[in-house]
Amino acid sequence: MTLVLGIDIGGTGSRAALGEVDDAGSAPRIIDQLTGTRIEIGSSGSTVLDVVRELVRSAAETWPDRFSEVSGIGIGATGIASLAEDPSAVLAEISAEHGVPAVAAIDAVTAHLGALGGTGGAITVLGTGAIAIAHPGPDESGNWTSAWSRADGWGHLFGDRGGGAWLGRQGLELALRTHDGTDERGRALLEAASRRFGTPASWPGQFYTRNDRAGLLAEFAIDIAETARSGDVASADLLREAGREAARSAVAAARRSSRADSAAGRLDRTAGQQIRVALTGGVAAAGSHLVEGFRIETGHLDPNVTIVESAGGPLAGALTLGHLGAGGKLGAQDRAIWT
């Protein structure tokens, strides 16, 4: 048995897990975990690398005997590519202190490794934002090349199609059209939004002046799911469209990853074969209408797509990342993986 440490850092908190890998090399199994602080974002960037240091230190102190058996550390974190300095120096520092390789990746990579159990395919993660990421999977030697491809993840102003903020904005726009008398389909949404945010005249002041407007928009996605479950047709249509957007991003990422893999000299293994795709994230649980939209659109875009249930979460993916890093099976990739 081999032990690995996995770290998952999101916008609302952070976690570390001690995982066990059997001799057959199957996906690591979580045997214990602890929680850490949430990251903060200010004018100087994100504190994500400070949180990484704290979690590794806490893990060493919490599991002093077993930590000495850890063979690798995998870190998946939000904002690590765009809101933090190059993590390579921190990884080198951690590796030197503990004598094991440390690998970091954007949180979408660890979500992929967790959801697909360390195999090839594509996922779309629907949270407050939305991003799709794909990889053809390991080669015959078990190595993961730098063929990670993404689609969307552009933030609530320019993209994040199908995510919570996108869905909330679509719902509020329809509610305001109903308020203006130009589209009556949003009556239930207007009532729900008024209960949550007050009179429509107050909405611009609530949203335009806040730096957390994406989260505030995503809160309304909860109401959209509830009105859809109550039978509102417009809300159900919005959820289906969110699912369709998630499907478009997943298939686009899968196709780009396949092209990159072929350009690197490997065979295009997806041609005529099934592409495994999963839908993950909190908004993915918004209801059957969203899943229906995702399922129908993936089939329409590519008949070789097989939708699979998520095998695990990003913390499990961070453990897999650590295991792959310990075995030297990962290639670094700009703005995706650091070794």
Phi and psi in degrees as GROMACS dihedral restraints (atoms count N, CA, C in turn):
[ dihedral_restraints ]
;  ai    aj    ak    al  type     phi  dphi    fc
    3     4     5     6     1  -122.2    20    10
    4     5     6     7     1   142.3    20    10
    6     7     8     9     1  -105.0    20    10
    7     8     9    10     1   143.5    20    10
    9    10    11    12     1  -135.3    20    10
   10    11    12    13     1   157.3    20    10
   12    13    14    15     1  -111.4    20    10
   13    14    15    16     1   130.1    20    10
   15    16    17    18     1  -118.3    20    10
   16    17    18    19     1   139.0    20    10
   18    19    20    21     1  -126.8    20    10
   19    20    21    22     1   130.4    20    10
   21    22    23    24     1  -124.1    20    10
   22    23    24    25     1   120.4    20    10
   24    25    26    27     1  -122.5    20    10
   25    26    27    28     1   115.6    20    10
   27    28    29    30     1  -115.1    20    10
   28    29    30    31     1  -172.5    20    10
   30    31    32    33     1   -73.8    20    10
   31    32    33    34     1   -20.8    20    10
   33    34    35    36     1  -107.6    20    10
   34    35    36    37     1    -5.5    20    10
   36    37    38    39     1   171.1    20    10
   37    38    39    40     1  -176.1    20    10
   39    40    41    42     1  -144.5    20    10
   40    41    42    43     1   153.7    20    10
   42    43    44    45     1  -144.2    20    10
   43    44    45    46     1   153.6    20    10
   45    46    47    48     1  -131.1    20    10
   46    47    48    49     1   144.9    20    10
   48    49    50    51     1  -134.9    20    10
   49    50    51    52     1   144.0    20    10
   51    52    53    54     1   -95.6    20    10
   52    53    54    55     1   126.1    20    10
   54    55    56    57     1  -123.4    20    10
   55    56    57    58     1   154.1    20    10
   57    58    59    60     1  -117.1    20    10
   58    59    60    61     1   132.5    20    10
   60    61    62    63     1  -113.8    20    10
   61    62    63    64     1   126.2    20    10
   63    64    65    66     1   -79.7    20    10
   64    65    66    67     1   173.4    20    10
   66    67    68    69     1   -67.8    20    10
   67    68    69    70     1   -18.8    20    10
   69    70    71    72     1   -78.4    20    10
   70    71    72    73     1   -10.0    20    10
   72    73    74    75     1    78.5    20    10
   73    74    75    76     1    22.3    20    10
   75    76    77    78     1   -72.0    20    10
   76    77    78    79     1   173.5    20    10
   78    79    80    81     1   -57.9    20    10
   79    80    81    82     1   139.3    20    10
   81    82    83    84     1   -58.8    20    10
   82    83    84    85     1   147.6    20    10
   84    85    86    87     1  -108.8    20    10
   85    86    87    88     1   127.6    20    10
   87    88    89    90     1   -69.1    20    10
   88    89    90    91     1   127.7    20    10
   90    91    92    93     1  -113.3    20    10
   91    92    93    94     1   -18.9    20    10
   93    94    95    96     1  -165.6    20    10
   94    95    96    97     1   155.6    20    10
   96    97    98    99     1  -152.4    20    10
   97    98    99   100     1   163.3    20    10
   99   100   101   102     1  -142.1    20    10
  100   101   102   103     1   163.6    20    10
  102   103   104   105     1  -111.0    20    10
  103   104   105   106     1   156.3    20    10
  105   106   107   108     1  -129.3    20    10
  106   107   108   109     1  -166.4    20    10
  108   109   110   111     1   -82.2    20    10
  109   110   111   112     1   166.0    20    10
  111   112   113   114     1   -88.9    20    10
  112   113   114   115     1   155.8    20    10
  114   115   116   117     1   -78.4    20    10
  115   116   117   118     1   156.2    20    10
  117   118   119   120     1  -121.8    20    10
  118   119   120   121     1   144.3    20    10
  120   121   122   123     1  -123.6    20    10
  121   122   123   124     1   124.4    20    10
  123   124   125   126     1  -135.6    20    10
  124   125   126   127     1  -163.0    20    10
  126   127   128   129     1   -65.1    20    10
  127   128   129   130     1   -23.7    20    10
  129   130   131   132     1   -94.3    20    10
  130   131   132   133     1     4.9    20    10
  132   133   134   135     1   109.8    20    10
  133   134   135   136     1  -155.7    20    10
  135   136   137   138     1  -100.7    20    10
  136   137   138   139     1   152.4    20    10
  138   139   140   141     1   -92.3    20    10
  139   140   141   142     1    17.2    20    10
  141   142   143   144     1   -57.8    20    10
  142   143   144   145     1   -39.1    20    10
  144   145   146   147     1   -70.8    20    10
  145   146   147   148     1   -30.9    20    10
  147   148   149   150     1   -65.9    20    10
  148   149   150   151     1   -39.8    20    10
  150   151   152   153     1   -65.2    20    10
  151   152   153   154     1   -37.2    20    10
  153   154   155   156     1   -59.0    20    10
  154   155   156   157     1   -49.8    20    10
  156   157   158   159     1   -58.4    20    10
  157   158   159   160     1   -44.5    20    10
  159   160   161   162     1   -61.6    20    10
  160   161   162   163     1   -41.9    20    10
  162   163   164   165     1   -69.2    20    10
  163   164   165   166     1   -39.8    20    10
  165   166   167   168     1   -63.6    20    10
  166   167   168   169     1   -42.5    20    10
  168   169   170   171     1   -62.9    20    10
  169   170   171   172     1   -42.8    20    10
  171   172   173   174     1   -64.3    20    10
  172   173   174   175     1   -39.9    20    10
  174   175   176   177     1   -63.2    20    10
  175   176   177   178     1   -42.4    20    10
  177   178   179   180     1   -64.3    20    10
  178   179   180   181     1   -35.6    20    10
  180   181   182   183     1   -78.6    20    10
  181   182   183   184     1   -33.5    20    10
  183   184   185   186     1   -77.0    20    10
  184   185   186   187     1   -37.6    20    10
  186   187   188   189     1  -121.4    20    10
  187   188   189   190     1    62.8    20    10
  189   190   191   192     1   -60.8    20    10
  190   191   192   193     1   -37.6    20    10
  192   193   194   195     1   -75.1    20    10
  193   194   195   196     1   -47.3    20    10
  195   196   197   198     1   -77.6    20    10
  196   197   198   199     1   -24.3    20    10
  198   199   200   201     1   -62.8    20    10
  199   200   201   202     1   -30.2    20    10
  201   202   203   204     1   -66.6    20    10
  202   203   204   205     1   -16.1    20    10
  204   205   206   207     1   -92.5    20    10
  205   206   207   208     1    -4.7    20    10
  207   208   209   210     1   -66.1    20    10
  208   209   210   211     1   131.5    20    10
  210   211   212   213     1  -102.1    20    10
  211   212   213   214     1   -13.6    20    10
  213   214   215   216     1  -166.0    20    10
  214   215   216   217     1   155.6    20    10
  216   217   218   219     1  -125.2    20    10
  217   218   219   220     1   126.0    20    10
  219   220   221   222     1  -115.8    20    10
  220   221   222   223     1   132.9    20    10
  222   223   224   225     1  -127.3    20    10
  223   224   225   226     1   120.6    20    10
  225   226   227   228     1  -114.8    20    10
  226   227   228   229     1   128.4    20    10
  228   229   230   231     1  -146.9    20    10
  229   230   231   232     1   141.1    20    10
  231   232   233   234     1   -75.7    20    10
  232   233   234   235     1   143.2    20    10
  234   235   236   237     1    75.1    20    10
  235   236   237   238     1     2.9    20    10
  237   238   239   240     1   -71.7    20    10
  238   239   240   241     1   -24.3    20    10
  240   241   242   243     1   -86.1    20    10
  241   242   243   244     1   -32.8    20    10
  243   244   245   246     1  -112.9    20    10
  244   245   246   247     1   -20.1    20    10
  246   247   248   249     1  -119.5    20    10
  247   248   249   250     1    10.9    20    10
  249   250   251   252     1  -135.9    20    10
  250   251   252   253     1   160.9    20    10
  252   253   254   255     1   -68.9    20    10
  253   254   255   256     1   168.2    20    10
  255   256   257   258     1   -52.9    20    10
  256   257   258   259     1   119.5    20    10
  258   259   260   261     1   -74.2    20    10
  259   260   261   262     1    -4.5    20    10
  261   262   263   264     1   -57.8    20    10
  262   263   264   265     1   -39.4    20    10
  264   265   266   267     1   -65.2    20    10
  265   266   267   268     1   -40.6    20    10
  267   268   269   270     1   -67.3    20    10
  268   269   270   271     1   -39.5    20    10
  270   271   272   273     1   -62.9    20    10
  271   272   273   274     1   -41.9    20    10
  273   274   275   276     1   -63.3    20    10
  274   275   276   277     1   -39.1    20    10
  276   277   278   279     1   -63.0    20    10
  277   278   279   280     1   -45.3    20    10
  279   280   281   282     1   -66.4    20    10
  280   281   282   283     1   -42.9    20    10
  282   283   284   285     1   -62.8    20    10
  283   284   285   286     1   -41.9    20    10
  285   286   287   288     1   -66.6    20    10
  286   287   288   289     1   -38.5    20    10
  288   289   290   291     1   -70.3    20    10
  289   290   291   292     1   -38.9    20    10
  291   292   293   294     1  -108.2    20    10
  292   293   294   295     1    -5.2    20    10
  294   295   296   297     1    72.4    20    10
  295   296   297   298     1    23.0    20    10
  297   298   299   300     1  -135.8    20    10
  298   299   300   301     1   153.3    20    10
  300   301   302   303     1   -68.2    20    10
  301   302   303   304     1   141.2    20    10
  303   304   305   306     1  -121.3    20    10
  304   305   306   307     1   133.8    20    10
  306   307   308   309     1  -126.5    20    10
  307   308   309   310     1   139.1    20    10
  309   310   311   312     1  -123.7    20    10
  310   311   312   313     1   151.9    20    10
  312   313   314   315     1  -150.8    20    10
  313   314   315   316     1   159.8    20    10
  315   316   317   318     1   -64.1    20    10
  316   317   318   319     1   155.0    20    10
  318   319   320   321     1   -64.2    20    10
  319   320   321   322     1   -24.3    20    10
  321   322   323   324     1   -65.7    20    10
  322   323   324   325     1   -33.8    20    10
  324   325   326   327     1   -65.3    20    10
  325   326   327   328     1   -46.6    20    10
  327   328   329   330     1   -70.0    20    10
  328   329   330   331     1   -30.3    20    10
  330   331   332   333     1   -62.9    20    10
  331   332   333   334     1   -40.2    20    10
  333   334   335   336     1   -63.6    20    10
  334   335   336   337     1   -50.3    20    10
  336   337   338   339     1   -61.4    20    10
  337   338   339   340     1   -35.3    20    10
  339   340   341   342     1   -74.0    20    10
  340   341   342   343     1   -46.8    20    10
  342   343   344   345     1   -66.6    20    10
  343   344   345   346     1   -39.0    20    10
  345   346   347   348     1  -102.4    20    10
  346   347   348   349     1    11.3    20    10
  348   349   350   351     1    62.0    20    10
  349   350   351   352     1    31.5    20    10
  351   352   353   354     1    75.6    20    10
  352   353   354   355     1    28.1    20    10
  354   355   356   357     1  -121.7    20    10
  355   356   357   358     1   172.9    20    10
  357   358   359   360     1   -75.4    20    10
  358   359   360   361     1   162.1    20    10
  360   361   362   363     1   142.4    20    10
  361   362   363   364     1  -164.0    20    10
  363   364   365   366     1  -135.6    20    10
  364   365   366   367     1   150.6    20    10
  366   367   368   369     1  -135.2    20    10
  367   368   369   370     1   154.1    20    10
  369   370   371   372     1  -117.3    20    10
  370   371   372   373     1   129.2    20    10
  372   373   374   375     1  -101.8    20    10
  373   374   375   376     1   117.3    20    10
  375   376   377   378     1  -108.4    20    10
  376   377   378   379     1   103.1    20    10
  378   379   380   381     1  -120.5    20    10
  379   380   381   382     1  -137.6    20    10
  381   382   383   384     1   -59.4    20    10
  382   383   384   385     1   -41.9    20    10
  384   385   386   387     1  -103.2    20    10
  385   386   387   388     1  -164.1    20    10
  387   388   389   390     1  -152.9    20    10
  388   389   390   391     1   137.6    20    10
  390   391   392   393     1  -150.9    20    10
  391   392   393   394     1   144.2    20    10
  393   394   395   396     1  -113.6    20    10
  394   395   396   397     1   145.2    20    10
  396   397   398   399     1  -145.4    20    10
  397   398   399   400     1   145.6    20    10
  399   400   401   402     1  -142.3    20    10
  400   401   402   403     1   154.9    20    10
  402   403   404   405     1  -154.5    20    10
  403   404   405   406     1   140.7    20    10
  405   406   407   408     1   -69.5    20    10
  406   407   408   409     1   -11.6    20    10
  408   409   410   411     1   100.2    20    10
  409   410   411   412     1   178.1    20    10
  411   412   413   414     1   -70.3    20    10
  412   413   414   415     1   151.6    20    10
  414   415   416   417     1   -81.0    20    10
  415   416   417   418     1  -171.1    20    10
  417   418   419   420     1   -62.4    20    10
  418   419   420   421     1   -22.0    20    10
  420   421   422   423     1   -95.7    20    10
  421   422   423   424     1     2.6    20    10
  423   424   425   426     1    84.8    20    10
  424   425   426   427     1    10.3    20    10
  426   427   428   429     1   -89.2    20    10
  427   428   429   430     1   141.1    20    10
  429   430   431   432     1  -102.4    20    10
  430   431   432   433     1   110.3    20    10
  432   433   434   435     1   -75.2    20    10
  433   434   435   436     1   173.5    20    10
  435   436   437   438     1   -83.2    20    10
  436   437   438   439     1    63.1    20    10
  438   439   440   441     1  -116.2    20    10
  439   440   441   442     1    23.8    20    10
  441   442   443   444     1   -69.7    20    10
  442   443   444   445     1   131.7    20    10
  444   445   446   447     1  -129.4    20    10
  445   446   447   448     1   142.4    20    10
  447   448   449   450     1  -125.7    20    10
  448   449   450   451     1   160.8    20    10
  450   451   452   453     1  -138.8    20    10
  451   452   453   454     1   140.3    20    10
  453   454   455   456     1    65.0    20    10
  454   455   456   457     1  -152.3    20    10
  456   457   458   459     1    79.1    20    10
  457   458   459   460     1    27.2    20    10
  459   460   461   462     1   -91.5    20    10
  460   461   462   463     1     6.8    20    10
  462   463   464   465     1    88.6    20    10
  463   464   465   466     1   165.0    20    10
  465   466   467   468     1   -72.2    20    10
  466   467   468   469     1   -16.8    20    10
  468   469   470   471     1   -81.9    20    10
  469   470   471   472     1   -33.7    20    10
  471   472   473   474     1  -114.4    20    10
  472   473   474   475     1   -13.6    20    10
  474   475   476   477     1  -167.7    20    10
  475   476   477   478     1  -125.2    20    10
  477   478   479   480     1    56.5    20    10
  478   479   480   481     1    42.6    20    10
  480   481   482   483     1   -64.5    20    10
  481   482   483   484     1   125.5    20    10
  483   484   485   486     1    92.5    20    10
  484   485   486   487     1   -11.0    20    10
  486   487   488   489     1   -76.9    20    10
  487   488   489   490     1   179.1    20    10
  489   490   491   492     1   -62.1    20    10
  490   491   492   493     1   -43.6    20    10
  492   493   494   495     1   -66.9    20    10
  493   494   495   496     1   -41.4    20    10
  495   496   497   498     1   -60.2    20    10
  496   497   498   499     1   -46.7    20    10
  498   499   500   501     1   -65.1    20    10
  499   500   501   502     1   -42.9    20    10
  501   502   503   504     1   -62.7    20    10
  502   503   504   505     1   -40.3    20    10
  504   505   506   507     1   -65.0    20    10
  505   506   507   508     1   -42.6    20    10
  507   508   509   510     1   -61.0    20    10
  508   509   510   511     1   -40.8    20    10
  510   511   512   513     1   -66.1    20    10
  511   512   513   514     1   -40.8    20    10
  513   514   515   516     1   -69.7    20    10
  514   515   516   517     1   -35.7    20    10
  516   517   518   519     1   -63.2    20    10
  517   518   519   520     1   -42.7    20    10
  519   520   521   522     1   -66.9    20    10
  520   521   522   523     1   -38.9    20    10
  522   523   524   525     1   -60.6    20    10
  523   524   525   526     1   -40.1    20    10
  525   526   527   528     1   -71.4    20    10
  526   527   528   529     1   -31.8    20    10
  528   529   530   531     1   -65.9    20    10
  529   530   531   532     1   -36.8    20    10
  531   532   533   534     1   -66.6    20    10
  532   533   534   535     1   -41.9    20    10
  534   535   536   537     1   -60.1    20    10
  535   536   537   538     1   -37.4    20    10
  537   538   539   540     1   -78.4    20    10
  538   539   540   541     1   -11.3    20    10
  540   541   542   543     1    85.0    20    10
  541   542   543   544     1    17.8    20    10
  543   544   545   546     1  -102.1    20    10
  544   545   546   547     1   -13.5    20    10
  546   547   548   549     1  -156.3    20    10
  547   548   549   550     1   112.8    20    10
  549   550   551   552     1   -83.3    20    10
  550   551   552   553     1    -3.5    20    10
  552   553   554   555     1   -66.5    20    10
  553   554   555   556     1   -21.4    20    10
  555   556   557   558     1   -95.8    20    10
  556   557   558   559     1    24.8    20    10
  558   559   560   561     1   -59.6    20    10
  559   560   561   562     1   -47.7    20    10
  561   562   563   564     1   -65.8    20    10
  562   563   564   565     1   -35.0    20    10
  564   565   566   567     1   -69.4    20    10
  565   566   567   568     1   -38.2    20    10
  567   568   569   570     1   -62.8    20    10
  568   569   570   571     1   -41.7    20    10
  570   571   572   573     1   -65.7    20    10
  571   572   573   574     1   -42.9    20    10
  573   574   575   576     1   -66.2    20    10
  574   575   576   577     1   -42.0    20    10
  576   577   578   579     1   -66.7    20    10
  577   578   579   580     1   -35.9    20    10
  579   580   581   582     1   -67.7    20    10
  580   581   582   583     1   -35.9    20    10
  582   583   584   585     1   -65.6    20    10
  583   584   585   586     1   -37.6    20    10
  585   586   587   588     1   -82.1    20    10
  586   587   588   589     1   -43.1    20    10
  588   589   590   591     1  -112.6    20    10
  589   590   591   592     1    -5.6    20    10
  591   592   593   594     1    91.2    20    10
  592   593   594   595     1  -159.4    20    10
  594   595   596   597     1   -68.2    20    10
  595   596   597   598     1   145.9    20    10
  597   598   599   600     1   -55.1    20    10
  598   599   600   601     1   -32.6    20    10
  600   601   602   603     1   -61.2    20    10
  601   602   603   604     1   -23.0    20    10
  603   604   605   606     1   -88.8    20    10
  604   605   606   607     1    -9.3    20    10
  606   607   608   609     1   -65.9    20    10
  607   608   609   610     1   -45.4    20    10
  609   610   611   612     1   -55.9    20    10
  610   611   612   613     1   -41.5    20    10
  612   613   614   615     1   -66.3    20    10
  613   614   615   616     1   -31.8    20    10
  615   616   617   618     1   -72.6    20    10
  616   617   618   619     1   -34.9    20    10
  618   619   620   621     1   -96.3    20    10
  619   620   621   622     1   -45.5    20    10
  621   622   623   624     1   -69.1    20    10
  622   623   624   625     1   -21.6    20    10
  624   625   626   627     1   -97.2    20    10
  625   626   627   628     1     0.7    20    10
  627   628   629   630     1  -106.3    20    10
  628   629   630   631     1   144.2    20    10
  630   631   632   633     1   -89.3    20    10
  631   632   633   634     1    -2.5    20    10
  633   634   635   636     1  -113.5    20    10
  634   635   636   637     1    32.2    20    10
  636   637   638   639     1   -64.6    20    10
  637   638   639   640     1   -28.0    20    10
  639   640   641   642     1   -62.0    20    10
  640   641   642   643     1   -44.1    20    10
  642   643   644   645     1   -65.6    20    10
  643   644   645   646     1   -37.1    20    10
  645   646   647   648     1   -66.4    20    10
  646   647   648   649     1   -41.3    20    10
  648   649   650   651     1   -61.9    20    10
  649   650   651   652     1   -41.1    20    10
  651   652   653   654     1   -65.1    20    10
  652   653   654   655     1   -26.8    20    10
  654   655   656   657     1   -60.4    20    10
  655   656   657   658     1   -33.5    20    10
  657   658   659   660     1   -72.7    20    10
  658   659   660   661     1   -19.0    20    10
  660   661   662   663     1   -60.6    20    10
  661   662   663   664     1   -30.2    20    10
  663   664   665   666     1   -62.0    20    10
  664   665   666   667     1   -43.5    20    10
  666   667   668   669     1   -67.0    20    10
  667   668   669   670     1   -37.2    20    10
  669   670   671   672     1   -62.6    20    10
  670   671   672   673     1   -42.4    20    10
  672   673   674   675     1   -63.1    20    10
  673   674   675   676     1   -39.1    20    10
  675   676   677   678     1   -68.8    20    10
  676   677   678   679     1   -42.8    20    10
  678   679   680   681     1   -67.7    20    10
  679   680   681   682     1   -31.8    20    10
  681   682   683   684     1   -65.6    20    10
  682   683   684   685     1   -42.1    20    10
  684   685   686   687     1   -65.4    20    10
  685   686   687   688     1   -24.9    20    10
  687   688   689   690     1   -83.0    20    10
  688   689   690   691     1    -1.1    20    10
  690   691   692   693     1   103.4    20    10
  691   692   693   694     1     8.0    20    10
  693   694   695   696     1   -73.8    20    10
  694   695   696   697     1   122.5    20    10
  696   697   698   699     1   -67.5    20    10
  697   698   699   700     1   -42.4    20    10
  699   700   701   702     1   -63.7    20    10
  700   701   702   703     1   -40.2    20    10
  702   703   704   705     1   -66.3    20    10
  703   704   705   706     1   -41.3    20    10
  705   706   707   708     1   -62.3    20    10
  706   707   708   709     1   -39.3    20    10
  708   709   710   711     1   -63.8    20    10
  709   710   711   712     1   -39.6    20    10
  711   712   713   714     1   -63.9    20    10
  712   713   714   715     1   -40.7    20    10
  714   715   716   717     1   -65.6    20    10
  715   716   717   718     1   -40.3    20    10
  717   718   719   720     1   -61.7    20    10
  718   719   720   721     1   -41.3    20    10
  720   721   722   723     1   -66.3    20    10
  721   722   723   724     1   -35.6    20    10
  723   724   725   726     1   -61.1    20    10
  724   725   726   727     1   -42.5    20    10
  726   727   728   729     1   -63.5    20    10
  727   728   729   730     1   -39.8    20    10
  729   730   731   732     1   -64.9    20    10
  730   731   732   733     1   -40.8    20    10
  732   733   734   735     1   -62.8    20    10
  733   734   735   736     1   -41.3    20    10
  735   736   737   738     1   -61.9    20    10
  736   737   738   739     1   -39.0    20    10
  738   739   740   741     1   -65.8    20    10
  739   740   741   742     1   -43.9    20    10
  741   742   743   744     1   -59.8    20    10
  742   743   744   745     1   -41.5    20    10
  744   745   746   747     1   -67.5    20    10
  745   746   747   748     1   -42.3    20    10
  747   748   749   750     1   -63.1    20    10
  748   749   750   751     1   -46.0    20    10
  750   751   752   753     1   -67.3    20    10
  751   752   753   754     1   -38.7    20    10
  753   754   755   756     1   -62.3    20    10
  754   755   756   757     1   -43.5    20    10
  756   757   758   759     1   -64.7    20    10
  757   758   759   760     1   -40.3    20    10
  759   760   761   762     1   -63.5    20    10
  760   761   762   763     1   -42.9    20    10
  762   763   764   765     1   -65.6    20    10
  763   764   765   766     1   -40.6    20    10
  765   766   767   768     1   -66.7    20    10
  766   767   768   769     1   -39.0    20    10
  768   769   770   771     1   -64.8    20    10
  769   770   771   772     1   -39.9    20    10
  771   772   773   774     1   -63.4    20    10
  772   773   774   775     1   -41.0    20    10
  774   775   776   777     1   -65.5    20    10
  775   776   777   778     1   -41.4    20    10
  777   778   779   780     1   -64.4    20    10
  778   779   780   781     1   -38.0    20    10
  780   781   782   783     1   -64.9    20    10
  781   782   783   784     1   -42.8    20    10
  783   784   785   786     1   -65.8    20    10
  784   785   786   787     1   -39.7    20    10
  786   787   788   789     1   -65.0    20    10
  787   788   789   790     1   -26.0    20    10
  789   790   791   792     1   -81.2    20    10
  790   791   792   793     1    -0.8    20    10
  792   793   794   795     1   102.1    20    10
  793   794   795   796     1     1.4    20    10
  795   796   797   798     1   -95.8    20    10
  796   797   798   799     1   154.7    20    10
  798   799   800   801     1   -66.6    20    10
  799   800   801   802     1   148.0    20    10
  801   802   803   804     1   -76.7    20    10
  802   803   804   805     1    97.3    20    10
  804   805   806   807     1   -79.4    20    10
  805   806   807   808     1    -8.8    20    10
  807   808   809   810     1   -88.5    20    10
  808   809   810   811     1   -13.5    20    10
  810   811   812   813     1   -66.0    20    10
  811   812   813   814     1   118.1    20    10
  813   814   815   816     1    72.9    20    10
  814   815   816   817     1     3.1    20    10
  816   817   818   819     1  -117.5    20    10
  817   818   819   820     1   163.8    20    10
  819   820   821   822     1   -74.4    20    10
  820   821   822   823     1   136.5    20    10
  822   823   824   825     1  -102.4    20    10
  823   824   825   826     1   122.8    20    10
  825   826   827   828     1   -84.4    20    10
  826   827   828   829     1   128.6    20    10
  828   829   830   831     1  -132.7    20    10
  829   830   831   832     1   138.7    20    10
  831   832   833   834     1  -130.9    20    10
  832   833   834   835     1   151.1    20    10
  834   835   836   837     1  -112.0    20    10
  835   836   837   838     1   125.1    20    10
  837   838   839   840     1  -133.4    20    10
  838   839   840   841     1   176.7    20    10
  840   841   842   843     1    98.1    20    10
  841   842   843   844     1   161.3    20    10
  843   844   845   846     1   -61.0    20    10
  844   845   846   847     1   -38.2    20    10
  846   847   848   849     1   -71.3    20    10
  847   848   849   850     1   -20.9    20    10
  849   850   851   852     1   -62.5    20    10
  850   851   852   853     1   -19.8    20    10
  852   853   854   855     1   -92.4    20    10
  853   854   855   856     1    15.2    20    10
  855   856   857   858     1   -69.5    20    10
  856   857   858   859     1   -16.3    20    10
  858   859   860   861     1   144.0    20    10
  859   860   861   862     1   172.7    20    10
  861   862   863   864     1   -66.2    20    10
  862   863   864   865     1   -27.5    20    10
  864   865   866   867     1   -63.8    20    10
  865   866   867   868     1   -42.4    20    10
  867   868   869   870     1   -65.1    20    10
  868   869   870   871     1   -46.4    20    10
  870   871   872   873     1   -62.8    20    10
  871   872   873   874     1   -38.2    20    10
  873   874   875   876     1   -61.3    20    10
  874   875   876   877     1   -45.6    20    10
  876   877   878   879     1   -60.9    20    10
  877   878   879   880     1   -40.8    20    10
  879   880   881   882     1   -63.9    20    10
  880   881   882   883     1   -46.1    20    10
  882   883   884   885     1   -64.4    20    10
  883   884   885   886     1   -47.1    20    10
  885   886   887   888     1   -66.5    20    10
  886   887   888   889     1   -41.7    20    10
  888   889   890   891     1   -69.7    20    10
  889   890   891   892     1   -37.9    20    10
  891   892   893   894     1   -62.6    20    10
  892   893   894   895     1   -42.8    20    10
  894   895   896   897     1   -64.2    20    10
  895   896   897   898     1   -35.8    20    10
  897   898   899   900     1   -68.5    20    10
  898   899   900   901     1   -39.4    20    10
  900   901   902   903     1   -76.6    20    10
  901   902   903   904     1   -35.7    20    10
  903   904   905   906     1  -154.6    20    10
  904   905   906   907     1   113.3    20    10
  906   907   908   909     1   -68.3    20    10
  907   908   909   910     1   -11.0    20    10
  909   910   911   912     1   -89.1    20    10
  910   911   912   913     1     6.4    20    10
  912   913   914   915     1   -84.3    20    10
  913   914   915   916     1   132.6    20    10
  915   916   917   918     1  -118.1    20    10
  916   917   918   919     1   120.9    20    10
  918   919   920   921     1   -84.6    20    10
  919   920   921   922     1   128.9    20    10
  921   922   923   924     1  -120.9    20    10
  922   923   924   925     1   154.4    20    10
  924   925   926   927     1   -73.3    20    10
  925   926   927   928     1   145.6    20    10
  927   928   929   930     1   -64.1    20    10
  928   929   930   931     1   129.7    20    10
  930   931   932   933     1   -81.8    20    10
  931   932   933   934     1   -27.0    20    10
  933   934   935   936     1  -169.7    20    10
  934   935   936   937     1   173.5    20    10
  936   937   938   939     1   -96.5    20    10
  937   938   939   940     1  -175.9    20    10
  939   940   941   942     1   -66.0    20    10
  940   941   942   943     1   -25.4    20    10
  942   943   944   945     1   -68.7    20    10
  943   944   945   946     1   -41.2    20    10
  945   946   947   948     1   -62.6    20    10
  946   947   948   949     1   -37.6    20    10
  948   949   950   951     1   -65.0    20    10
  949   950   951   952     1   -35.8    20    10
  951   952   953   954     1   -65.7    20    10
  952   953   954   955     1   -36.0    20    10
  954   955   956   957     1   -64.5    20    10
  955   956   957   958     1   -43.1    20    10
  957   958   959   960     1   -62.3    20    10
  958   959   960   961     1   -40.7    20    10
  960   961   962   963     1   -58.6    20    10
  961   962   963   964     1   -44.6    20    10
  963   964   965   966     1   -63.9    20    10
  964   965   966   967     1   -38.5    20    10
  966   967   968   969     1   -66.9    20    10
  967   968   969   970     1   -43.4    20    10
  969   970   971   972     1   -64.7    20    10
  970   971   972   973     1   -40.2    20    10
  972   973   974   975     1   -63.8    20    10
  973   974   975   976     1   -39.5    20    10
  975   976   977   978     1   -63.9    20    10
  976   977   978   979     1   -32.0    20    10
  978   979   980   981     1   -90.0    20    10
  979   980   981   982     1     4.8    20    10
  981   982   983   984     1    65.2    20    10
  982   983   984   985     1    31.0    20    10
  984   985   986   987     1   -97.7    20    10
  985   986   987   988     1     3.3    20    10
  987   988   989   990     1  -114.3    20    10
  988   989   990   991     1   139.7    20    10
  990   991   992   993     1  -101.4    20    10
  991   992   993   994     1   137.0    20    10
  993   994   995   996     1   -65.4    20    10
  994   995   996   997     1   149.6    20    10
  996   997   998   999     1  -145.2    20    10
  997   998   999  1000     1   131.6    20    10
  999  1000  1001  1002     1   -53.6    20    10
 1000  1001  1002  1003     1   127.6    20    10
 1002  1003  1004  1005     1    62.4    20    10
 1003  1004  1005  1006     1    20.7    20    10
 1005  1006  1007  1008     1  -136.2    20    10
 1006  1007  1008  1009     1   -51.0    20    10
 1008  1009  1010  1011     1  -137.5    20    10
 1009  1010  1011  1012     1   137.3    20    10
 1011  1012  1013  1014     1  -125.1    20    10
 1012  1013  1014  1015     1   130.1    20    10
